């Protein structure tokens, strides 16, 4: 796949309280597409009790041509291979690691390990791109804080109603803005 094109944005703002004009230019570097960098778009992690829900999400995203991985997929979790090895490899090879966050997930020691591995992997990515996202199924924004406890509180989340079948919207949210931004301060002018 080819590189994405440049994106240019320029603008300025004036703060009348401190009499300052700031001009900002943001450039997006062209970079390899996700298909070039990662073998999978999404690695779904979840508690075993939530597998039926995750299968529906997995099928919906695959229908949107996303390359998905999940523990029930024998292609990505081959029999006889240590589970921790498969998990580590998939976190490394996936653009996003998505925790399907539920009460079941909060009670799972495996989920804690997978979250730690995903956060650790983020530190080694270019621009420390946070690989981990939380997917709150059939949960609205008002209920999110109750599930996002401890180290999960600062991780970006997406709320999904699994009966809506709006897989394109979920795909777009998971991909998000995916380019490196460089902000350059062009000038600051102080008024008397």
C-alpha positions as CSV (number, residue, x, y, z in Angstrom):
1,X,0.0,0.0,0.0
2,X,1.2,3.6,-0.6
3,X,1.8,6.4,1.7
4,X,-0.9,8.8,2.8
5,X,-0.8,12.4,1.6
6,X,0.3,15.4,3.5
7,X,-2.3,17.3,5.5
8,X,-1.7,21.0,6.2
9,X,-3.6,23.2,8.6
10,X,-2.8,26.7,9.6
11,X,-4.6,29.2,11.7
12,X,-4.2,31.7,14.5
13,X,-5.9,32.8,17.6
14,X,-5.9,36.1,19.5
15,X,-6.2,36.2,23.3
16,X,-7.5,39.7,24.2
17,X,-6.6,39.1,27.9
18,X,-2.9,38.7,27.3
19,X,-2.8,40.5,23.9
20,X,-1.1,37.7,22.1
21,X,-1.5,36.3,18.6
22,X,-0.3,32.7,18.2
23,X,0.0,31.2,14.7
24,X,0.1,27.5,14.5
25,X,0.8,25.2,11.7
26,X,0.2,21.4,11.9
27,X,1.7,19.1,9.4
28,X,1.0,15.4,9.0
29,X,3.9,13.4,7.7
30,X,3.1,10.8,5.1
31,X,3.6,7.4,6.6
32,X,3.0,3.8,5.9
33,X,-0.6,2.6,6.0
34,X,-1.7,0.2,8.7
35,X,-1.6,-2.6,6.2
36,X,2.1,-1.9,5.7
37,X,2.9,-1.8,9.4
38,X,0.6,-4.3,11.2
39,X,-0.6,-7.8,10.4
40,X,-3.9,-7.2,12.2
41,X,-6.0,-4.1,12.5
42,X,-7.6,-5.2,15.8
43,X,-6.8,-7.7,18.5
44,X,-9.9,-8.2,20.7
45,X,-9.2,-9.2,24.3
46,X,-12.1,-10.2,26.5
47,X,-13.2,-12.4,29.4
48,X,-14.2,-15.9,28.4
49,X,-17.8,-15.3,29.7
50,X,-18.1,-12.6,27.0
51,X,-17.1,-14.7,24.1
52,X,-20.5,-14.7,22.3
53,X,-20.7,-10.9,22.4
54,X,-17.1,-10.7,21.1
55,X,-17.8,-13.1,18.2
56,X,-20.5,-10.8,17.0
57,X,-18.1,-7.8,17.2
58,X,-15.4,-9.8,15.5
59,X,-17.8,-10.8,12.6
60,X,-19.0,-7.3,12.3
61,X,-15.5,-5.8,12.0
62,X,-14.4,-8.6,9.6
63,X,-17.4,-7.7,7.5
64,X,-15.9,-4.2,7.3
65,X,-12.6,-5.7,5.9
66,X,-10.8,-5.3,9.2
67,X,-8.1,-7.9,9.9
68,X,-9.1,-9.2,13.4
69,X,-7.7,-11.5,15.9
70,X,-9.3,-13.1,19.0
71,X,-8.6,-16.0,21.2
72,X,-11.4,-18.1,19.7
73,X,-9.8,-17.7,16.2
74,X,-7.6,-20.9,15.8
75,X,-5.7,-19.2,13.0
76,X,-4.3,-16.6,15.4
77,X,-4.3,-18.8,18.5
78,X,-2.9,-22.1,17.3
79,X,-3.4,-25.1,19.5
80,X,-0.3,-26.3,21.4
81,X,1.3,-22.8,21.4
82,X,1.7,-21.1,24.8
83,X,-1.2,-18.6,25.2
84,X,1.1,-15.8,26.6
85,X,3.3,-16.1,23.5
86,X,0.3,-15.7,21.2
87,X,-1.0,-12.8,23.2
88,X,2.3,-11.0,23.2
89,X,2.7,-11.5,19.4
90,X,-0.8,-10.3,18.6
91,X,-0.4,-7.1,20.7
92,X,2.8,-6.4,18.9
93,X,1.4,-7.2,15.4
94,X,-1.9,-5.3,15.8
95,X,-2.7,-1.7,15.2
96,X,-5.1,-1.6,18.1
97,X,-5.6,-3.9,21.1
98,X,-9.3,-3.6,22.1
99,X,-10.4,-4.7,25.5
100,X,-14.1,-5.6,25.5
101,X,-14.7,-4.1,29.0
102,X,-17.3,-5.7,31.2
103,X,-17.7,-6.7,34.8
104,X,-16.4,-10.2,33.7
105,X,-13.3,-8.6,32.3
106,X,-12.6,-6.6,35.5
107,X,-12.6,-9.9,37.4
108,X,-10.1,-11.6,35.1
109,X,-6.4,-11.9,36.0
110,X,-5.7,-12.6,32.3
111,X,-7.2,-9.3,31.3
112,X,-5.0,-7.5,33.7
113,X,-1.9,-9.1,32.1
114,X,-3.1,-8.3,28.6
115,X,-3.7,-4.7,29.5
116,X,-0.3,-4.4,31.0
117,X,1.3,-5.9,27.9
118,X,-0.6,-3.6,25.6
119,X,0.4,-0.5,27.7
120,X,4.0,-1.7,27.7
121,X,3.9,-2.1,23.9
122,X,2.6,1.4,23.5
123,X,5.9,2.8,24.9
124,X,7.9,1.2,22.1
125,X,5.8,2.5,19.3
126,X,6.7,5.5,17.3
127,X,5.4,8.6,19.1
128,X,4.3,6.3,21.9
129,X,1.0,5.7,20.1
130,X,-1.4,4.2,22.6
131,X,-2.4,0.8,21.2
132,X,-5.1,0.0,23.8
133,X,-8.7,1.0,23.5
134,X,-11.7,0.1,25.6
135,X,-14.9,-1.1,24.1
136,X,-17.9,-0.8,26.4
137,X,-20.7,-2.9,25.0
138,X,-24.3,-1.9,25.7
139,X,-23.0,0.8,28.1
140,X,-23.7,4.5,27.8
141,X,-21.3,7.3,28.7
142,X,-22.9,7.8,32.1
143,X,-22.0,4.2,33.1
144,X,-18.4,4.3,31.7
145,X,-16.7,5.6,34.8
146,X,-18.0,2.7,36.9
147,X,-16.1,0.3,34.6
148,X,-13.0,2.4,33.9
149,X,-11.4,1.9,37.3
150,X,-7.7,2.0,38.3
151,X,-5.3,2.0,35.4
152,X,-8.2,1.9,32.9
153,X,-9.5,5.3,33.8
154,X,-7.3,7.2,31.4
155,X,-7.6,4.8,28.4
156,X,-9.8,6.0,25.5
157,X,-13.1,4.2,25.2
158,X,-15.8,3.6,22.7
159,X,-19.4,2.8,23.6
160,X,-21.2,0.3,21.4
161,X,-24.7,-0.9,21.2
162,X,-24.2,-4.4,19.7
163,X,-27.7,-4.5,18.3
164,X,-27.2,-1.4,16.2
165,X,-24.9,-3.3,13.8
166,X,-23.1,0.0,12.9
167,X,-19.8,-1.7,12.3
168,X,-18.5,1.0,9.9
169,X,-18.8,3.5,12.7
170,X,-17.0,1.3,15.1
171,X,-14.3,0.7,12.4
172,X,-13.8,4.4,12.0
173,X,-13.6,5.0,15.7
174,X,-11.0,2.3,16.2
175,X,-8.9,3.6,13.4
176,X,-9.2,7.2,14.6
177,X,-6.8,9.9,13.4
178,X,-3.8,7.9,12.6
179,X,-1.0,10.1,11.5
180,X,1.9,11.8,13.3
181,X,1.3,15.5,14.0
182,X,4.0,18.1,14.2
183,X,3.0,21.4,15.7
184,X,5.3,24.3,14.9
185,X,4.9,27.6,16.6
186,X,5.4,30.1,13.8
187,X,5.2,33.3,15.8
188,X,4.1,35.1,18.9
189,X,3.4,38.8,18.7
190,X,2.8,40.8,21.8
191,X,0.7,43.9,21.5
192,X,1.3,47.0,23.7
